[in-house]
Amino acid sequence: MKNNLSKILNIFIAVIALIGAILFVRIFMTDGDDVEALNGPVGNMVSFSTILLYFAVGATLILSLFALFRNPENLKKTLLGVALLGVVLVFAYFLADSDAVLDTADKILVGGEAGSTTNQWVGTGIWYSIALGLVASSFFVYDLLKGLIKS
């Protein structure tokens, strides 16, 4: 069974590589100065790449969820981790402000009005990144010190 699946997967990969190679060659066969002629092959390559990206993300999500549901202990750990990230997100949301965004001439930028939800979420993203960076840095330092002490 695994041998047949491996053969099918290899054929599938070869077909994807062949399609990608054909689209890549089509890009080089067009005249670089003619923008209209270049839009077709480049557009096809971008569409093909986008489809492959969606397929890869979908397969990753499905297989990850399948593996989680097969092992309830990992599911508990994952849900605890997601809940902890949610708590950090709520904390970051309350730290963020929604003040007006000004340019260098002290004029309010378009879409940057005071109270804007966009401003609030941008600030949340910044604080969230800072909080996660601090946690990651502290674990790095802890691991480094632990390694130095053992030596």
N, C-alpha and C positions, 0 to 999 in steps of 0.2 A: 504494500500500500504506500509506504513512504517513498519507495523507489519510483512508482508511477507519479506521485505528487511532485517529486523532484524533477522528473522529466517534463511534466506539464509546466511547472514553474520556469524551467530553463527555456522552454519554447516561448512562453509568454514574455520573458525578459528579452529574448532575441527579437521578437516581433516589435516590442516597444523601441528597442535600440535601432532596428532597421527603419522604423517610421521616423524616429528622431534624426537619423543620419540623412534620410531623403530630404526632410525639411531643412536641415542644415545646409545641404548641398544646394538646394533651391535658392537659399539666401545668397550664396556666393555666385550663383549663375546670373543674378540680376545685376543691372547696371547701378552702381552706387550713386550716380547723380540723379537718377529718375526716382523721385520720392513715391510717385504713384505705383510704379512697378515694384518697389520695395515693400510697400504696405501689405500686399497680398502674402508673400512668403513669410514676412516677419509676423504678420497677424496670425497666420496658420501656426507658426512655431509657438507664439505666445498662447494661443488657444490650446494647443496640444500640451504645453507645459502646465497650464492652469488645470486641465483635466487630470493630468498625472498628479499634481499637487493635491487636488480634492480627493482623488482615489487613495493616495498615501495617507492623508489625514483621516479619512473615513476608515480605512483598514486598521490604522493604528488605534483609533478610538474603539472600534468594535472588538479587536483582539485584546486590548487592555481591559475593557469592561468584562469580557468573557473570562479572562484570567482572574479578575477580582471576584467575580461571583462564584468561581470554582473554589476559591480559598477564602472562607469567611474571616479568618484571622487577619489577612491582609486588607480585607474590606473595612474592618473596624479601624485599623491603623490609618488607612487612606481617608476615611470619613473624619477621623480625629484631626488629621493634618489639614484637611479642607476647612473644617470648623475653626481651627486655629488661624488659618489664613483669613477667614472671614472676620474673626475678631480683630485682627490687625487692620483689615480694610476698614472696618467701622471706626476704629481708633484713628486711622489716618483721615477718614472723612471728616471727623469732628475737629481735627487739627487744621484742616485746610480752610482757607478763607475764600470768600466770593467777592472780594473787592474789585473795583474797576481796574482794567488793564490799560496802562497809559504808555504812550510812546515817548520818545526823547523830548518832544515839545509839550509834554503834559496834556496831550489830547487823548481822549478815550478811543481805543482801537475799535474797529467794526466787530461786533460780536463780543466785545470785552466789557459790556456794561456791568455795573455793580449788581450783584445778586444773580448773575448768570450761572446756570447749572454747568455750563462748560467750564467756567472758571473754577467752580467747586471741584469738578472731577479732575481737572488738570492738577490742581493743588493736591487732591487726594492721591493721584498717581505719583507725584513727587514725594510726598510724605511716606507713602507705601514703599517706594523704592528705598528711601532712606532707612526706614525701619527694617526692611529685609536685609539691606546691606549691613546694618549694624549687627543684626543677629548672625549673619554669615561671617562677618569679620570677627566677632567674639568666638564663634566656634573654631575659626582658623587659628586664632591666638591660643585658645585652650588646647587644641590639638598640637600646636607647635610647642607649647610649654610642657605638655604631657610627654612628648617625644624627647625633649631636652632632659627632663627629669629621669626618664628611663635609661638614658644613655650613660 
